[in-house]
Amino acid sequence: MSVLAGGAVAAGLLTATMASPASALSCGYNDNDNGKAVYRHCGNTTVRIETTNVFGGKSYQCVAPGDTVLGDTWFIRGSHYIGGVGCSPVTIPPR
């Protein structure tokens, strides 16, 4: 009986510690979510981000809370927050 109970507890712990793919992303830039580069904004306002591609080119976006797919992982080299809280969620030209 105790072996069965121990097995049930172990199975319960295994289930509790397995993260779903969506929850595996952290806030900010994530470079491989099923082959896609994703920016996860965890705040409750829009913010401006700068994204760099494989050729060194930069683009600027205003992103809403949640996940924004930036492109294929091989093409996107990074993205980071640059301010602009409350911006309009459209592509923003460089300053």
C-alpha positions in Angstrom: 0.0 0.0 0.0 2.8 2.5 0.8 4.5 1.8 -2.5 1.3 2.6 -4.3 0.8 5.7 -2.3 4.5 6.7 -2.9 4.0 6.1 -6.6 0.9 8.2 -6.7 2.7 11.1 -4.9 5.7 10.8 -7.3 3.3 10.9 -10.3 1.6 14.0 -8.8 4.9 15.8 -8.4 5.9 15.0 -11.9 2.7 16.4 -13.2 3.0 19.5 -11.1 6.5 20.4 -12.2 6.0 19.9 -16.0 5.6 23.3 -17.6 3.4 23.8 -20.7 5.2 25.2 -23.7 3.4 28.5 -23.4 4.4 29.0 -19.7 8.1 28.1 -20.6 8.5 31.6 -22.2 9.9 34.3 -19.9 9.1 38.0 -20.0 11.0 39.7 -22.8 12.8 38.2 -25.7 12.6 34.4 -26.3 14.7 33.1 -29.2 13.2 29.7 -29.9 9.5 29.0 -29.5 8.9 26.3 -32.1 11.3 28.0 -34.5 10.0 31.5 -33.8 11.5 34.4 -32.0 8.9 35.8 -29.6 8.7 38.9 -27.4 6.6 38.3 -24.3 5.4 41.5 -22.7 4.2 40.8 -19.2 3.1 44.3 -18.3 -0.4 45.8 -18.7 0.4 48.7 -21.1 1.9 48.8 -24.6 5.7 49.3 -24.8 8.3 50.0 -27.6 10.8 47.3 -28.5 13.9 47.3 -30.8 14.5 44.1 -32.7 17.8 43.2 -34.5 17.9 40.8 -37.4 20.7 38.5 -38.7 22.1 41.3 -41.0 22.3 43.8 -38.2 19.2 45.7 -39.3 16.9 47.1 -36.6 13.2 47.5 -36.5 11.0 49.2 -33.9 7.6 48.1 -32.7 5.0 48.9 -30.2 3.8 45.7 -28.6 0.7 45.0 -26.5 0.7 42.7 -23.4 1.2 39.1 -24.3 3.2 37.4 -27.0 4.4 39.0 -30.2 5.9 36.7 -32.9 8.9 38.6 -34.3 9.9 36.1 -37.0 11.9 33.0 -37.6 14.6 32.2 -35.0 17.3 32.0 -37.6 16.5 35.6 -38.8 16.0 37.4 -35.5 19.1 38.0 -33.3 17.5 39.8 -30.4 14.9 42.2 -29.1 14.7 44.5 -26.0 12.5 47.1 -24.3 13.4 50.7 -25.2 10.6 52.6 -23.4 7.5 54.1 -25.0 5.0 53.1 -22.4 1.5 53.7 -23.8 2.6 53.8 -27.5 0.2 52.9 -30.3 0.6 49.3 -31.4 1.9 49.9 -34.9 5.4 49.8 -36.4 7.3 52.8 -35.1 10.1 54.4 -37.2 13.5 54.8 -35.6 14.2 58.1 -33.8 
